[in-house]
Amino acid sequence: MSSDTSPWGLHPFSNQKEIRLQWEQLRIRIVKRGSDLLLVENRDGSHSGSQLGAYPESDFRRYAFQSPVESIHVQPRTPDRPLVVQPIHPLRLAPRAKVEFYVSIPLDIQLFAGEGKSGERIERIRGEILSDTWFGDLAGGVLCYAIKSRARRECPTIDSETTARALCKVEIHNRSIEQLHCTKFCLRLDHCHLWRSEASLWTSPVHIRFNGNDQLSSIDYSEKAPSEAPQATKITEATEAPLSGLIRRTFAGLGNSLT
């Protein structure tokens, strides 16, 4: 069984026949059988590896390869949909003012047979099961995930060795002459890289510019890690290249339309 302390990165089989990975309630067991891999996913909340069973013959997904797989590469990914986020307290941002938030976001787990980009994709597994939600009106809205974690003014501590989560720093700048009333906002992460700094994972920072109730918001995505992540190493490329000036519906709240 794999003895690596971190679930992320490369896990060689070496002389062992299985690899076990764990993030809080999610446990994944990968068993090597010749040129096949058996994958068992468990979310029962138990922290005992024995809950997966000594022989996973009744509840597994099987993958067959041309030759025996020598290692498993585990890579974090941002969710495949936008996230609807609520501040801990409703935000009322004065004209021209700025505010910074930190959001703990759930991650997907991408498994490869082999190392990195040269490896064969096995499966993408959600670190957490999220609820579906709709953001926007019927004509111009988008299907999102609702997350329970709230946007905070203070930077929390996240241990990505035990939790399939990353921190996202969001700056909101009210560039209008109107007060911004916000009870929730739509956070799109497909233009964010993922970075590792010590035991934490971070997304690239997101800068949102509120341009007024009758206009859509502008969004800038950084190419760099946030300043709160010292000596950060990029471990996952963004799904889409980071861009500046993207126009998107972002805010919903009392006193303003979706902008």
N, C-alpha and C positions, 0 to 999 in steps of 0.2 A: 504494500500500500504506500502511496506517495507520502513522504514526510515533510514536504515543503510547508513552511508556515504561511506563505502568501498564496491565495488561490489564483492570483493573476500571473500571467507569463507562461513560461515553458515548463512542462511537467513530463520528463522522460519516464517511460515504463521501466527501462533498465532490465533487471531480472525479475521485476514484480509483474503481476498479471492484472493489476487494477490501480486506478487513481480515484481518490475521493476528494471532493471539493465541498466547501461549506461556507454559506453566508447566512447568518442568523437562522431563519426557519427553512431556508432552501438548502438541500443537500443533493449533490449530483455524484453518482458513482459510475465510472466507466471501466468495464471489464473487457480484457483482451482475450479473444478466443481465435487463435490462428490469424487469419486475415480479416476477421470480423471484430466489431466493437459492439458491446451491449451497453446501453445507456439507461440508467435508472434515475428518475427525478422524484424527490420526496419533499413535501412541504407540510408535514404533520406537526411541526413545532418541537419535536423531540431533538435533543442534542446528542443522542446516542447513535453512533455509527451502526450499531447492531440492528437498528430499525430497518435498514435496507435489506437485511437478510443475508445469510451466508452464500446463497445461490440464487441470483436474481432471474429465475426462470419463468416467473408468472407475470411480471409487470415490467417490461423493458421495451426499448426501441432498438432495433438491430441495424447496423450499417456494415456493408461488405465492401472491401477494398481489393485492389489488384494484388497487393503484398501486405505483410504485417505492418501495422502502424507502430512506430518507435517512440512517438511522443505526442502529447496533447498541448496545444497552445490556447490559452484562455485570455480573451481580450474584452474589455468593457466597451459598450456602445451606448450612445444616448438613445432615448426612446424613439420609436419610429413614428410618433405623432407629436404635435405640440402639447404642452402642459398648461392647464388652467391653474393659476396660483393665486392664493389670497394672502394679503398681509395679515399679520397677527392682529393689527388694528387697522380699520379703514383709513386710507391715506387721503389727506387734503393738502395738496402741494401748491404753494403760492406761485404766482407768475415769476418766471426766470429762476426759480429755485431748483436745486438738485438734491437727490437723495440716493443713498446706496442701500441695497438689500442683498442678503445672502439666502439662497434657496438650496435646500438639500433635495437633490433629485434622484429618483430611482434609475438604475441602469439595466440595460440588457446585457446578457452574457453570451458572447460569440465563441463557439468552440471550433477549433481547427484540428485536423489530423496532420501533424507535422508542424513546422515552425513558421509563424507569421503569415505574411502574404503568400508565400510559396506553398503553404499548407492547403489541404482540401477542406472546404467548409463542411462541418458536421451538422451543426444546429445552432440556432439563436434562441435563447431561453430568457424569459423575463425574470429579472431579479425579484420583482414583486408583481402580483396580479392587481392591475389598476382598473378603476371604473371608467366607463365611457362617458363622455359629456359633450355637449355641443356649445361652441362659442360663436356668437354672432347671430345675425338674423337668418331666416330660412333661405334667402337668396344668396347671401355672401358669407355664410358661416363656414366653420370647419370642424370636423370631428377631432376631438382631443381626448386626452386622459385627464381625469381629475386626481390630484395628489393631496394627501392629508397634511403633509408638511407645509408650514406657513413661511412666508417671506419674513426674515428677521433683519433688524438693523445691526445686531451684533453678529459677529462671525462665529458660528458654532464649531464644535470639534467633531469630525467624522473619521472613523477608523475603517478604511476601505478593505482592510484585511479580514474583517468580520462582517461588513455590511456592504451590499451591492449598491452603493450610493456615491454620488460626487457632489461637490459644492459648486454653485454657480453664482458669481458676483454680477449683480444687475444694477446699473446706474440709470436712474430715471431723471430726465431733465425736462422741466416744463418751459418750453421756449415760447409759449403763447402769452397773451395778456389776460388769460382766464385762469381761474383756479381749477386745478385738476382734482376731481373727486373720483377715487378709485377704491372699489371693494375687491376687485380681482383683475388679473391681466393674463394675457396669453403669451407664453414663453416658448419660442421656437428655437430648437437647439441643433438643427441639422447643419448649421454653418459653424458649429463649435468643435474645436479639437478637444481631446481629453488629455490631461496632464497628471503626472504623478509627482508628488512632493512629500517625501518621507512616507508616512502611512496613509496619507490622504490623496484622494483624486479630486481634480478640479476641471471644470470646463473653461474654455476661453471666456473672458468677460463679455458681457452684452450691454451695449449702451442704447437706451431707448429715448427718443426725443418726442415729446408730446407737442403737437403743433396746433392744437385747438380742437374744439368740439366738432367743427365742420370739416376737419381734415384728418387724413390717416396719419399714423405715427411713422417716424423714420427709425430704422434700426441699424446699428453698426456692430459688426462682429470683429473682434481682435484676432490677429495672428499669433499673439503672444499669451503666455500664462499670466494670471493676475499677480499683482505684487505681493499678495498674501501667501503665495506658493513659492518659497525660496528654492533655488536650484531645481526647478521643475523640469521633468523630462516628458516629452510628448510620447504617449503610448498608443493613441488612436487618432488617425486623421479624421477630420470632419467629413460627413457624408457629402456635403456640398462645400465648395471653396468659401472661406470667409469673405464677406463682402461688406461694403458700407453703403448706407443710404437706401436700404430696402424699405419699401413702403408696405405696411401691413396694418390690419386691424389688431389693436393690442389691448386697449382698455375697455372695461365695462364697469359702471358703477353709478352711484346716485348722482344726479345732476348733470350727466353728460351721456351722449349717445355712444355707441361703440366706435372708437377711433383708434 
